[in-house]
Amino acid sequence: MKIAIIGAGFGGMAAAYDLRNAGHEVTIFESADFVGGLASGFKEPHWDWSVEKFYHHWFASDEHMLGLIKELGLSDQVIFPRPYTVLLHNGKWYPFDSILKALLFPGLGFGLNKIRFGLVGLYLRLTNNWKPLEQVTVEEWMRKWAGKQVYEQMWQPLVIGKFGPHYKDVNMAWMWARLKARTTNLGTFKGGFQAFADSFAEILRDAGVEIRLGERVESINREQDGLRVGSEAFDKVLVTTSPGLMAKLCPELSKSYLRGLLELKSMGAVVMVMSLKHQLSEQGYYWFSLPKEEGFPFLALVEHTNYVSPEHFGGDHILYAGDYLEAGHEYFSLSQEELLERFAPAFKRINPKFELDWVKKAWVFKTNYAQPVPLVNHSENIPAIETPVQGLYFASMSQVYPWDRGTNFAVEIGRKAAKVMQE
Ligand SMILES: Cc1cc2nc3c(=O)[nH]c(=O)nc-3n(C[C@H](O)[C@H](O)[C@H](O)COP(=O)(O)OP(=O)(O)OC[C@H]3O[C@@H](n4cnc5c(N)ncnc54)[C@H](O)[C@@H]3O)c2cc1C
């Protein structure tokens, strides 16, 4: 078959890998002039490694991604350092990246709350039965089983941070998936995710996949000789963009499928990356979870070089500050200078010695499609990979549910789509 894939993120590339291995003629159309999609990175001339535009790491449980890397013969390039994740309580930072560490967190007080927190965490980690959990919201379930204080102290800040105004509507299966699939050791690729994406693209090209960078697909139309992408006809087409873009690309989709795509909710993200002259967290903390009510102007603060060495970046210290936001939030329209002005005072709360002249350079990355919002009974609203237009398929972050989005699940759904396309 002659197959077109729209998007050279990890989903599109994973699908291309299987389809090409099965003997098909595969062309990937990518609007950007690089591969890697949301997980892509960039590099300064004096850096040996790239930095992801949006902070990225893998979990040791990311079997689809780590399995693919093994198949590609690149496992020796994966490293799993053990960074520190911390949570704020009464002005002090406490480690918070395992059930045990969380049990020692003073914000929970002593006694019953700790027991409830531990039991709920254990239950969610052990159960595989997520279906009943999607029928209730995190808010309802946690208030009932973990209790008011545990929910408000530990879990509510997380859902508010991720989902903003939608936080009360997010279903409990999302929280289950998060706790189920995460580990304390975090993995990355030597050279950064972009180095992996480039190696993967090279392997695909060597195998005969054509990757056309800088080619934005404007529409996909069903015609007698197949599906038309630009001026070319293909037997089958896989789209790996956001649901909103998919709806625009193919208006011939049935009304109900289009409605399904357009009704899916998602959050965007604005992330600032900075190269600093000095280390911000001298304690070596990597990930700071910042409850919104503490007044930080962002949700996540991540010091990348407390995870991988600043040696890879010519001695620069790499810092991320970012937030999940609804499209239209004012951060989307602020310039890099304006955002830095808003963010900089908060860095002093991490290290009082911080001065603006520590910032050598800053970059801002924005996306409208960063995090799908799973509402109650979400499994009933997931668009099928096989669309009603013959030969047209769709695989995106919004369909990896009950799992939360991630490159691991992009690989899983890309490979699943490749299978469905050949059935
Ligand atoms: C802030 C943030 C933090 C994250 N952290 C992590 C993490 O720690 N670990 C992890 O594993 N994942 C993380 N993720 C999620 C991860 O980046 C995504 O799940 C994954 O990259 C999605 O891959 P994809 O191939 O499905 O989509 P994408 O990467 O979005 O790929 C789609 C591709 O389609 C292209 N495209 C769009 N429209 C067109 C068009 N009309 N024509 C041609 N091409 C087009 C785009 O340019 C893009 O390259 C994070 C995401 C964000 C936003």
The ligand as an ORCA input file, in Angstrom:
! r2SCAN-3c Opt
* xyz 0 1
  C       4.459     20.530     28.731
  C       4.543     19.106     28.258
  C       5.275     18.193     28.994
  C       5.349     16.856     28.584
  N       6.099     15.988     29.322
  C       6.263     14.726     28.869
  C       7.160     13.836     29.537
  O       7.790     14.185     30.538
  N       7.297     12.582     29.028
  C       6.638     12.145     27.918
  O       6.842     11.016     27.481
  N       5.751     12.973     27.288
  C       5.557     14.224     27.732
  N       4.710     15.071     27.072
  C       3.791     14.528     26.045
  C       4.467     14.183     24.741
  O       5.193     15.283     24.247
  C       3.353     13.808     23.751
  O       2.495     12.858     24.320
  C       3.922     13.209     22.471
  O       5.041     13.922     22.009
  C       2.812     13.194     21.420
  O       3.304     12.648     20.228
  P       2.378     12.611     18.945
  O       3.191     12.009     17.853
  O       1.088     11.978     19.290
  O       2.016     14.132     18.625
  P       2.946     15.372     18.286
  O       4.265     15.248     18.930
  O       2.113     16.567     18.562
  O       3.171     15.229     16.714
  C       2.275     15.699     15.759
  C       3.086     16.272     14.616
  O       2.188     16.688     13.582
  C       2.722     17.856     12.978
  N       1.625     18.530     12.269
  C       0.562     19.188     12.813
  N      -0.243     19.663     11.833
  C       0.314     19.280     10.656
  C      -0.063     19.458      9.303
  N      -1.184     20.118      8.945
  N       0.729     18.950      8.330
  C       1.859     18.285      8.654
  N       2.265     18.075      9.929
  C       1.497     18.556     10.924
  C       3.269     18.641     14.157
  O       4.228     19.591     13.744
  C       3.888     17.513     15.004
  O       5.251     17.306     14.699
  C       4.646     16.422     27.431
  C       3.926     17.344     26.680
  C       3.877     18.671     27.077
  C       3.108     19.659     26.242
*
